[in-house]
Structures are given as C-alpha cells and as structure tokens.
Amino acid sequence: MLTNTIEIRVRYAETDQMKRVYYPKYLEYFELGRAHLLRDYGIPYSEMESRLEVVWYRTLIFNSV
C-alpha cells in the first residue's frame, strides 16, 4: 500500500457554523492527497483505480492543519 502525507489548512469557507469542516470537503481533501501521492510516486493519474478507503482520525475545525 502506498502512503503519503500532506498538510492542508482548513479555511473558514470550508466550515459550518460550529467551525467544523463541512463533510463534502473531506472528499476534496482526499482528491488533493491522491494527486500528490501519484505525483510523488511517478504514477500516471490514468492508472489509478477509482477507489476510496477512508480512515477517520478526528473532526477538522477551522484553521487546523
């Protein structure tokens, strides 16, 4: 299994009134991570299988990294 880590700062526009990340934004973060992973490992994007496996660690809040 390939792994990769990137930092994404949570912007205010991505949160709800409780300053928690609005759930559809997580998929955008995952896609950004996948793009970085493929680039770092030199894998063409067209070869990546469209499969999403999520491991939930914690809820993100405004201005967290």
Residue frames relative to the residue before (quaternion, step in Angstrom):
aa qw qx qy qz dx dy dz
M 1.0000 0.0000 0.0000 0.0000 0.00 0.00 0.00
L 0.3480 -0.7255 0.5598 0.1979 3.56 -0.94 0.91
T 0.0650 -0.7895 0.6088 0.0422 3.56 -1.04 0.71
N 0.0137 0.7744 -0.6316 0.0360 3.53 -1.25 0.52
T 0.1512 -0.7765 0.6055 0.0871 3.57 -1.15 0.58
I 0.0260 0.7640 -0.6446 0.0135 3.57 -1.01 0.86
E 0.3466 -0.7094 0.5654 0.2386 3.56 -1.23 0.39
I 0.0329 -0.7685 0.6388 -0.0165 3.54 -0.96 0.97
R 0.2781 -0.7567 0.5640 0.1787 3.59 -0.66 1.04
V 0.4181 -0.7051 0.5211 0.2377 3.55 -0.88 1.00
R 0.2390 -0.7735 0.5748 0.1188 3.56 -0.80 1.06
Y 0.6542 -0.5409 0.3655 0.3819 3.54 -1.17 0.63
A 0.6511 0.5426 -0.3120 0.4292 3.60 0.96 -0.87
E 0.6693 0.5043 -0.2938 0.4598 3.62 1.20 -0.37
T 0.6656 0.5136 -0.2880 0.4585 3.57 1.29 0.02
D 0.4655 -0.6388 0.5294 0.3083 3.53 -1.34 0.29
Q 0.7616 -0.3811 0.2538 0.4585 3.60 -1.26 -0.18
M 0.6729 0.4623 -0.2935 0.4973 3.59 1.22 -0.38
K 0.4724 -0.7024 0.3926 0.3596 3.54 1.41 0.20
R 0.4528 0.6302 -0.4797 0.4096 3.58 1.13 0.71
V 0.5538 -0.6113 0.4392 0.3560 3.59 -1.01 0.74
Y 0.4456 -0.6772 0.5266 0.2559 3.54 -0.91 1.01
Y 0.5776 -0.6907 0.3105 0.3049 3.57 -0.59 1.22
P 0.6416 0.5112 -0.3810 0.4265 3.72 0.86 -0.57
K 0.5636 0.6137 -0.3868 0.3952 3.60 1.16 -0.47
Y 0.5620 0.6052 -0.3971 0.4003 3.60 1.09 -0.57
L 0.6429 0.5204 -0.3318 0.4537 3.61 0.98 -0.75
E 0.6217 0.5152 -0.3423 0.4804 3.59 1.07 -0.64
Y 0.6323 0.5143 -0.3290 0.4768 3.59 1.02 -0.77
F 0.6408 0.5236 -0.3234 0.4590 3.60 0.97 -0.85
E 0.6585 0.5069 -0.3130 0.4599 3.58 0.94 -0.85
L 0.6274 0.5201 -0.3311 0.4756 3.58 1.01 -0.76
G 0.6510 0.5145 -0.3034 0.4685 3.58 1.00 -0.83
R 0.6474 0.5184 -0.3175 0.4597 3.56 0.98 -0.84
A 0.6407 0.5237 -0.3254 0.4575 3.59 0.95 -0.84
H 0.6561 0.4958 -0.3048 0.4805 3.59 0.99 -0.83
L 0.6358 0.5382 -0.3263 0.4468 3.59 0.95 -0.85
L 0.6755 0.4933 -0.2966 0.4608 3.56 0.84 -0.97
R 0.6572 0.5030 -0.3116 0.4669 3.57 0.94 -0.86
D 0.6721 0.5101 -0.3025 0.4434 3.61 0.90 -0.90
Y 0.7407 0.3819 -0.2128 0.5101 3.61 1.08 -0.71
G 0.4670 -0.7138 0.4224 0.3064 3.60 1.28 0.05
I 0.4310 0.6880 -0.4641 0.3541 3.57 1.14 0.66
P 0.4360 -0.6853 0.5084 0.2862 3.63 -0.78 0.94
Y 0.5708 -0.6270 0.4141 0.3310 3.56 -0.95 0.91
S 0.6404 0.5570 -0.3255 0.4167 3.59 1.04 -0.76
E 0.6639 0.5098 -0.3082 0.4521 3.61 1.19 -0.36
M 0.5639 0.6172 -0.3835 0.3924 3.59 1.25 -0.22
E 0.3941 -0.7044 0.5440 0.2294 3.54 -0.85 1.00
S 0.4117 -0.6999 0.5235 0.2581 3.59 -0.97 0.82
R 0.3213 0.7109 -0.5496 0.2989 3.52 0.02 1.34
L 0.1283 -0.7991 0.5856 0.0455 3.55 -0.91 0.92
E 0.0044 0.7675 -0.6396 0.0418 3.54 -0.79 1.10
V 0.1263 -0.8338 0.5372 0.0159 3.57 -0.53 1.18
V 0.0890 -0.7374 0.6671 0.0574 3.54 -1.05 0.89
W 0.2260 -0.8090 0.5355 0.0874 3.56 -0.49 1.25
Y 0.1565 -0.8076 0.5646 0.0673 3.57 -0.68 1.12
R 0.7667 -0.2175 0.1802 0.5765 3.57 0.87 -0.96
T 0.5580 -0.5710 0.4772 0.3674 3.55 -1.30 0.32
L 0.3522 -0.7279 0.5501 0.2089 3.56 -1.01 0.81
I 0.1467 -0.7776 0.6056 0.0841 3.55 -1.10 0.70
F 0.7299 -0.4440 0.3032 0.4221 3.55 -1.30 0.39
N 0.8577 0.1362 -0.1556 0.4708 3.54 -1.06 0.96
S 0.4748 0.6368 -0.4729 0.3813 3.60 1.19 0.30
V 0.2887 -0.7250 0.5965 0.1876 3.55 -1.29 0.38
